[in-house]
Amino acid sequence: MTGEQLKAQSEEAKQFEDNRDYKCPDCGGPAFFMGIDFKAPPKSDIKTWKKVQKFIESGKTFYRSTRFE
Protein backbone atom coordinates (compact mmCIF):
# COMPACT_ATOMS: atom_id res chain seq x y z
CA MET A 1 0.00 0.00 0.00
CA THR A 2 1.11 3.50 -0.69
CA GLY A 3 1.32 6.10 2.06
CA GLU A 4 -1.72 7.80 0.60
CA GLN A 5 -3.73 4.57 0.73
CA LEU A 6 -2.67 3.90 4.32
CA LYS A 7 -3.70 7.40 5.33
CA ALA A 8 -7.09 7.04 3.62
CA GLN A 9 -7.64 3.67 5.28
CA SER A 10 -6.74 5.11 8.69
CA GLU A 11 -9.10 8.06 8.21
CA GLU A 12 -11.92 5.75 7.13
CA ALA A 13 -11.40 3.51 10.19
CA LYS A 14 -11.42 6.55 12.49
CA GLN A 15 -14.61 7.87 10.92
CA PHE A 16 -16.25 4.46 11.30
CA GLU A 17 -15.22 4.26 14.97
CA ASP A 18 -16.41 7.81 15.69
CA ASN A 19 -19.86 7.03 14.27
CA ARG A 20 -20.20 3.57 15.80
CA ASP A 21 -22.88 2.93 18.43
CA TYR A 22 -21.90 0.55 21.21
CA LYS A 23 -24.60 -1.51 22.90
CA CYS A 24 -24.78 -3.21 26.26
CA PRO A 25 -24.53 -6.98 25.79
CA ASP A 26 -27.13 -7.52 28.54
CA CYS A 27 -29.90 -4.99 27.88
CA GLY A 28 -29.10 -3.68 24.39
CA GLY A 29 -29.01 -0.07 25.65
CA PRO A 30 -26.20 2.33 24.82
CA ALA A 31 -22.74 1.49 26.18
CA PHE A 32 -20.06 4.04 27.01
CA PHE A 33 -16.27 3.89 27.25
CA MET A 34 -15.45 4.48 30.91
CA GLY A 35 -11.68 4.02 30.75
CA ILE A 36 -9.60 0.88 31.14
CA ASP A 37 -9.63 1.04 34.95
CA PHE A 38 -13.43 0.95 35.30
CA LYS A 39 -14.94 -2.11 36.94
CA ALA A 40 -18.70 -2.28 36.71
CA PRO A 41 -20.57 -2.67 40.00
CA PRO A 42 -22.89 -5.64 40.49
CA LYS A 43 -26.18 -5.35 38.58
CA SER A 44 -28.05 -5.36 41.89
CA ASP A 45 -26.20 -2.26 43.20
CA ILE A 46 -28.74 0.26 41.93
CA LYS A 47 -27.41 3.10 44.11
CA THR A 48 -23.91 2.87 42.58
CA TRP A 49 -25.32 2.49 39.06
CA LYS A 50 -27.20 5.78 39.50
CA LYS A 51 -23.87 7.42 40.43
CA VAL A 52 -22.25 5.82 37.37
CA GLN A 53 -25.04 7.22 35.19
CA LYS A 54 -24.44 10.75 36.50
CA PHE A 55 -20.71 10.27 35.89
CA ILE A 56 -21.36 9.20 32.29
CA GLU A 57 -23.63 12.19 31.72
CA SER A 58 -20.83 14.49 32.96
CA GLY A 59 -18.66 13.33 30.02
CA LYS A 60 -15.68 12.39 32.21
CA THR A 61 -13.46 9.33 31.82
CA PHE A 62 -12.89 6.97 34.73
CA TYR A 63 -9.36 6.54 36.11
CA ARG A 64 -8.13 4.47 39.05
CA SER A 65 -8.54 7.13 41.69
CA THR A 66 -11.90 8.39 40.41
CA ARG A 67 -14.80 8.24 42.85
CA PHE A 68 -18.46 8.46 42.04
CA GLU A 69 -19.69 11.38 44.12
N, CA, C and O atoms as a printed pandas DataFrame, in Angstrom:
     atom_number atom_name residue_name chain_id  residue_number  x_coord  y_coord  z_coord
0              1         N          MET        A               1    0.834   -1.190    0.000
1              2        CA          MET        A               1    0.000    0.000    0.000
2              3         C          MET        A               1    0.877    1.251    0.000
3              4         O          MET        A               1    1.949    1.294    0.604
4              5         N          THR        A               2    0.388    2.240   -0.685
5              6        CA          THR        A               2    1.115    3.501   -0.689
6              7         C          THR        A               2    0.781    4.269    0.597
7              8         O          THR        A               2   -0.178    3.946    1.298
8              9         N          GLY        A               3    1.577    5.270    0.885
9             10        CA          GLY        A               3    1.324    6.104    2.055
10            11         C          GLY        A               3   -0.039    6.769    1.995
11            12         O          GLY        A               3   -0.722    6.924    3.007
12            13         N          GLU        A               4   -0.416    7.155    0.798
13            14        CA          GLU        A               4   -1.722    7.799    0.604
14            15         C          GLU        A               4   -2.862    6.821    0.896
15            16         O          GLU        A               4   -3.860    7.196    1.511
16            17         N          GLN        A               5   -2.716    5.584    0.462
17            18        CA          GLN        A               5   -3.733    4.567    0.725
18            19         C          GLN        A               5   -3.824    4.249    2.219
19            20         O          GLN        A               5   -4.920    4.091    2.757
20            21         N          LEU        A               6   -2.681    4.156    2.882
21            22        CA          LEU        A               6   -2.674    3.898    4.321
22            23         C          LEU        A               6   -3.359    5.028    5.087
23            24         O          LEU        A               6   -4.119    4.785    6.024
24            25         N          LYS        A               7   -3.085    6.252    4.681
25            26        CA          LYS        A               7   -3.703    7.403    5.332
26            27         C          LYS        A               7   -5.213    7.379    5.128
27            28         O          LYS        A               7   -5.969    7.616    6.070
28            29         N          ALA        A               8   -5.656    7.096    3.912
29            30        CA          ALA        A               8   -7.087    7.044    3.616
30            31         C          ALA        A               8   -7.756    5.927    4.412
31            32         O          ALA        A               8   -8.865    6.104    4.916
32            33         N          GLN        A               9   -7.093    4.786    4.529
33            34        CA          GLN        A               9   -7.642    3.666    5.284
34            35         C          GLN        A               9   -7.753    4.024    6.769
35            36         O          GLN        A               9   -8.748    3.703    7.418
36            37         N          SER        A              10   -6.734    4.684    7.293
37            38        CA          SER        A              10   -6.741    5.106    8.690
38            39         C          SER        A              10   -7.858    6.107    8.956
39            40         O          SER        A              10   -8.549    6.006    9.969
40            41         N          GLU        A              11   -8.040    7.064    8.066
41            42        CA          GLU        A              11   -9.105    8.056    8.215
42            43         C          GLU        A              11  -10.486    7.410    8.153
43            44         O          GLU        A              11  -11.389    7.782    8.902
44            45         N          GLU        A              12  -10.641    6.440    7.255
45            46        CA          GLU        A              12  -11.921    5.746    7.131
46            47         C          GLU        A              12  -12.225    4.946    8.396
47            48         O          GLU        A              12  -13.364    4.929    8.861
48            49         N          ALA        A              13  -11.209    4.284    8.952
49            50        CA          ALA        A              13  -11.397    3.515   10.185
50            51         C          ALA        A              13  -11.763    4.436   11.347
51            52         O          ALA        A              13  -12.624    4.099   12.160
52            53         N          LYS        A              14  -11.115    5.593   11.428
53            54        CA          LYS        A              14  -11.417    6.547   12.492
54            55         C          LYS        A              14  -12.840    7.061   12.357
55            56         O          LYS        A              14  -13.558    7.164   13.352
56            57         N          GLN        A              15  -13.256    7.384   11.142
57            58        CA          GLN        A              15  -14.612    7.871   10.917
58            59         C          GLN        A              15  -15.637    6.797   11.301
59            60         O          GLN        A              15  -16.659    7.103   11.915
60            61         N          PHE        A              16  -15.362    5.554   10.943
61            62        CA          PHE        A              16  -16.253    4.456   11.299
62            63         C          PHE        A              16  -16.365    4.347   12.817
63            64         O          PHE        A              16  -17.466    4.221   13.352
64            65         N          GLU        A              17  -15.230    4.396   13.510
65            66        CA          GLU        A              17  -15.218    4.260   14.967
66            67         C          GLU        A              17  -15.941    5.424   15.638
67            68         O          GLU        A              17  -16.660    5.225   16.617
68            69         N          ASP        A              18  -15.755    6.634   15.120
69            70        CA          ASP        A              18  -16.410    7.815   15.687
70            71         C          ASP        A              18  -17.927    7.736   15.564
71            72         O          ASP        A              18  -18.643    8.254   16.421
72            73         N          ASN        A              19  -18.418    7.105   14.526
73            74        CA          ASN        A              19  -19.855    7.031   14.272
74            75         C          ASN        A              19  -20.488    5.734   14.767
75            76         O          ASN        A              19  -21.689    5.528   14.593
76            77         N          ARG        A              20  -19.705    4.871   15.374
77            78        CA          ARG        A              20  -20.198    3.567   15.795
78            79         C          ARG        A              20  -20.971    3.679   17.109
79            80         O          ARG        A              20  -20.545    4.383   18.024
80            81         N          ASP        A              21  -22.095    2.993   17.200
81            82        CA          ASP        A              21  -22.877    2.932   18.426
82            83         C          ASP        A              21  -22.547    1.626   19.143
83            84         O          ASP        A              21  -22.627    0.545   18.558
84            85         N          TYR        A              22  -22.178    1.739   20.407
85            86        CA          TYR        A              22  -21.895    0.554   21.211
86            87         C          TYR        A              22  -23.122    0.217   22.036
87            88         O          TYR        A              22  -23.795    1.109   22.553
88            89         N          LYS        A              23  -23.415   -1.079   22.158
89            90        CA          LYS        A              23  -24.597   -1.513   22.896
90            91         C          LYS        A              23  -24.212   -2.444   24.029
91            92         O          LYS        A              23  -23.268   -3.227   23.927
92            93         N          CYS        A              24  -24.963   -2.336   25.103
93            94        CA          CYS        A              24  -24.782   -3.208   26.256
94            95         C          CYS        A              24  -25.115   -4.647   25.848
95            96         O          CYS        A              24  -26.159   -4.889   25.243
96            97         N          PRO        A              25  -24.238   -5.600   26.171
97            98        CA          PRO        A              25  -24.529   -6.984   25.793
98            99         C          PRO        A              25  -25.687   -7.583   26.591
99           100         O          PRO        A              25  -26.262   -8.590   26.179
100          101         N          ASP        A              26  -26.034   -6.979   27.721
101          102        CA          ASP        A              26  -27.126   -7.519   28.537
102          103         C          ASP        A              26  -28.487   -6.950   28.161
103          104         O          ASP        A              26  -29.437   -7.701   27.941
104          105         N          CYS        A              27  -28.585   -5.608   28.086
105          106        CA          CYS        A              27  -29.899   -4.992   27.878
106          107         C          CYS        A              27  -30.088   -4.408   26.480
107          108         O          CYS        A              27  -31.213   -4.102   26.086
108          109         N          GLY        A              28  -28.993   -4.249   25.724
109          110        CA          GLY        A              28  -29.097   -3.678   24.388
110          111         C          GLY        A              28  -29.128   -2.162   24.374
111          112         O          GLY        A              28  -29.224   -1.556   23.306
112          113         N          GLY        A              29  -29.047   -1.533   25.552
113          114        CA          GLY        A              29  -29.010   -0.074   25.645
114          115         C          GLY        A              29  -27.649    0.447   25.234
115          116         O          GLY        A              29  -26.747   -0.336   24.936
116          117         N          PRO        A              30  -27.490    1.766   25.215
117          118        CA          PRO        A              30  -26.195    2.331   24.824
118          119         C          PRO        A              30  -25.104    1.996   25.829
119          120         O          PRO        A              30  -25.352    1.954   27.035
120          121         N          ALA        A              31  -23.905    1.760   25.333
121          122        CA          ALA        A              31  -22.743    1.488   26.176
122          123         C          ALA        A              31  -21.756    2.632   25.994
123          124         O          ALA        A              31  -21.704    3.250   24.931
124          125         N          PHE        A              32  -20.980    2.912   27.024
125          126        CA          PHE        A              32  -20.056    4.039   27.006
126          127         C          PHE        A              32  -18.669    3.587   27.429
127          128         O          PHE        A              32  -18.535    2.710   28.282
128          129         N          PHE        A              33  -17.632    4.180   26.837
129          130        CA          PHE        A              33  -16.267    3.888   27.250
130          131         C          PHE        A              33  -16.005    4.638   28.543
131          132         O          PHE        A              33  -16.105    5.864   28.595
132          133         N          MET        A              34  -15.667    3.886   29.593
133          134        CA          MET        A              34  -15.450    4.478   30.915
134          135         C          MET        A              34  -13.979    4.549   31.282
135          136         O          MET        A              34  -13.641    5.046   32.357
136          137         N          GLY        A              35  -13.104    4.071   30.428
137          138        CA          GLY        A              35  -11.684    4.019   30.754
138          139         C          GLY        A              35  -11.304    2.587   31.095
139          140         O          GLY        A              35  -12.157    1.786   31.478
140          141         N          ILE        A              36  -10.035    2.270   30.956
141          142        CA          ILE        A              36   -9.599    0.883   31.142
142          143         C          ILE        A              36   -9.592    0.450   32.595
143          144         O          ILE        A              36   -9.522   -0.748   32.869
144          145         N          ASP        A              37   -9.662    1.381   33.537
145          146        CA          ASP        A              37   -9.632    1.037   34.951
146          147         C          ASP        A              37  -11.021    0.828   35.553
147          148         O          ASP        A              37  -11.136    0.449   36.718
148          149         N          PHE        A              38  -12.066    1.069   34.781
149          150        CA          PHE        A              38  -13.432    0.951   35.302
150          151         C          PHE        A              38  -13.825   -0.504   35.504
151          152         O          PHE        A              38  -13.636   -1.342   34.622
152          153         N          LYS        A              39  -14.370   -0.788   36.670
153          154        CA          LYS        A              39  -14.936   -2.107   36.937
154          155         C          LYS        A              39  -16.400   -1.892   37.289
155          156         O          LYS        A              39  -16.721   -1.204   38.258
156          157         N          ALA        A              40  -17.274   -2.477   36.508
157          158        CA          ALA        A              40  -18.704   -2.278   36.710
158          159         C          ALA        A              40  -19.145   -2.856   38.047
159          160         O          ALA        A              40  -18.700   -3.935   38.440
160          161         N          PRO        A              41  -20.029   -2.133   38.753
161          162        CA          PRO        A              41  -20.568   -2.674   40.000
162          163         C          PRO        A              41  -21.549   -3.812   39.696
163          164         O          PRO        A              41  -21.974   -3.979   38.553
164          165         N          PRO        A              42  -21.899   -4.579   40.704
165          166        CA          PRO        A              42  -22.892   -5.642   40.485
166          167         C          PRO        A              42  -24.210   -5.059   39.961
167          168         O          PRO        A              42  -24.571   -3.932   40.302
168          169         N          LYS        A              43  -24.918   -5.817   39.143
169          170        CA          LYS        A              43  -26.184   -5.348   38.581
170          171         C          LYS        A              43  -27.173   -4.955   39.672
171          172         O          LYS        A              43  -27.993   -4.059   39.474
172          173         N          SER        A              44  -27.101   -5.613   40.805
173          174        CA          SER        A              44  -28.052   -5.362   41.891
174          175         C          SER        A              44  -27.753   -4.086   42.675
175          176         O          SER        A              44  -28.580   -3.656   43.479
176          177         N          ASP        A              45  -26.591   -3.473   42.459
177          178        CA          ASP        A              45  -26.197   -2.263   43.195
178          179         C          ASP        A              45  -26.749   -1.027   42.490
179          180         O          ASP        A              45  -26.011   -0.288   41.839
180          181         N          ILE        A              46  -28.038   -0.818   42.627
181          182        CA          ILE        A              46  -28.744    0.264   41.933
182          183         C          ILE        A              46  -28.209    1.630   42.340
183          184         O          ILE        A              46  -28.078    2.517   41.496
184          185         N          LYS        A              47  -27.899    1.814   43.625
185          186        CA          LYS        A              47  -27.405    3.101   44.114
186          187         C          LYS        A              47  -26.111    3.507   43.387
187          188         O          LYS        A              47  -25.976    4.649   42.949
188          189         N          THR        A              48  -25.171    2.574   43.265
189          190        CA          THR        A              48  -23.910    2.872   42.582
190          191         C          THR        A              48  -24.139    3.074   41.092
191          192         O          THR        A              48  -23.486    3.926   40.490
192          193         N          TRP        A              49  -25.044    2.318   40.478
193          194        CA          TRP        A              49  -25.320    2.492   39.056
194          195         C          TRP        A              49  -25.901    3.871   38.766
195          196         O          TRP        A              49  -25.643    4.438   37.705
196          197         N          LYS        A              50  -26.681    4.418   39.696
197          198        CA          LYS        A              50  -27.195    5.781   39.503
198          199         C          LYS        A              50  -26.048    6.785   39.528
199          200         O          LYS        A              50  -26.061    7.760   38.776
200          201         N          LYS        A              51  -25.059    6.556   40.386
201          202        CA          LYS        A              51  -23.874    7.418   40.430
202          203         C          LYS        A              51  -23.069    7.286   39.136
203          204         O          LYS        A              51  -22.561    8.275   38.607
204          205         N          VAL        A              52  -22.960    6.061   38.637
205          206        CA          VAL        A              52  -22.249    5.823   37.371
206          207         C          VAL        A              52  -22.958    6.568   36.240
207          208         O          VAL        A              52  -22.308    7.169   35.385
208          209         N          GLN        A              53  -24.276    6.528   36.239
209          210        CA          GLN        A              53  -25.039    7.219   35.194
210          211         C          GLN        A              53  -24.762    8.718   35.221
211          212         O          GLN        A              53  -24.556    9.323   34.169
212          213         N          LYS        A              54  -24.753    9.322   36.399
213          214        CA          LYS        A              54  -24.442   10.749   36.503
214          215         C          LYS        A              54  -23.022   11.033   36.016
215          216         O          LYS        A              54  -22.771   12.054   35.376
216          217         N          PHE        A              55  -22.097   10.124   36.324
217          218        CA          PHE        A              55  -20.713   10.268   35.890
218          219         C          PHE        A              55  -20.629   10.234   34.367
219          220         O          PHE        A              55  -19.929   11.047   33.764
220          221         N          ILE        A              56  -21.332    9.308   33.754
221          222        CA          ILE        A              56  -21.358    9.197   32.290
222          223         C          ILE        A              56  -21.912   10.484   31.683
223          224         O          ILE        A              56  -21.354   11.012   30.721
224          225         N          GLU        A              57  -22.996   10.978   32.238
225          226        CA          GLU        A              57  -23.626   12.187   31.718
226          227         C          GLU        A              57  -22.719   13.411   31.841
227          228         O          GLU        A              57  -22.880   14.380   31.098
228          229         N          SER        A              58  -21.762   13.370   32.782
229          230        CA          SER        A              58  -20.833   14.489   32.956
230          231         C          SER        A              58  -19.783   14.526   31.848
231          232         O          SER        A              58  -19.137   15.552   31.640
232          233         N          GLY        A              59  -19.609   13.390   31.123
233          234        CA          GLY        A              59  -18.657   13.328   30.020
234          235         C          GLY        A              59  -17.233   13.023   30.442
235          236         O          GLY        A              59  -16.320   13.085   29.619
236          237         N          LYS        A              60  -17.027   12.693   31.710
237          238        CA          LYS        A              60  -15.685   12.392   32.207
238          239         C          LYS        A              60  -15.279   10.967   31.863
239          240         O          LYS        A              60  -16.114   10.150   31.474
240          241         N          THR        A              61  -13.990   10.674   32.009
241          242        CA          THR        A              61  -13.464    9.328   31.822
242          243         C          THR        A              61  -12.976    8.805   33.163
243          244         O          THR        A              61  -12.350    9.543   33.924
244          245         N          PHE        A              62  -13.249    7.570   33.452
245          246        CA          PHE        A              62  -12.889    6.967   34.733
246          247         C          PHE        A              62  -11.410    6.602   34.756
247          248         O          PHE        A              62  -10.890    6.021   33.803
248          249         N          TYR        A              63  -10.742    6.944   35.845
249          250        CA          TYR        A              63   -9.362    6.538   36.110
250          251         C          TYR        A              63   -9.309    5.904   37.493
251          252         O          TYR        A              63  -10.254    6.038   38.270
252          253         N          ARG        A              64   -8.229    5.223   37.807
253          254        CA          ARG        A              64   -8.126    4.472   39.053
254          255         C          ARG        A              64   -8.604    5.193   40.296
255          256         O          ARG        A              64   -9.329    4.614   41.105
256          257         N          SER        A              65   -8.216    6.427   40.461
257          258        CA          SER        A              65   -8.540    7.128   41.693
258          259         C          SER        A              65   -9.885    7.858   41.646
259          260         O          SER        A              65  -10.241    8.558   42.594
260          261         N          THR        A              66  -10.628    7.701   40.558
261          262        CA          THR        A              66  -11.905    8.386   40.413
262          263         C          THR        A              66  -12.930    7.799   41.380
263          264         O          THR        A              66  -13.010    6.585   41.565
264          265         N          ARG        A              67  -13.704    8.678   41.987
265          266        CA          ARG        A              67  -14.803    8.236   42.855
266          267         C          ARG        A              67  -16.104    8.791   42.309
267          268         O          ARG        A              67  -16.157    9.895   41.766
268          269         N          PHE        A              68  -17.136    8.007   42.466
269          270        CA          PHE        A              68  -18.461    8.462   42.036
270          271         C          PHE        A              68  -19.084    9.238   43.190
271          272         O          PHE        A              68  -19.508    8.650   44.185
272          273         N          GLU        A              69  -19.135   10.528   43.057
273          274        CA          GLU        A              69  -19.690   11.381   44.122
274          275         C          GLU        A              69  -20.939   12.056   43.608
275          276         O          GLU        A              69  -21.572   12.821   44.336
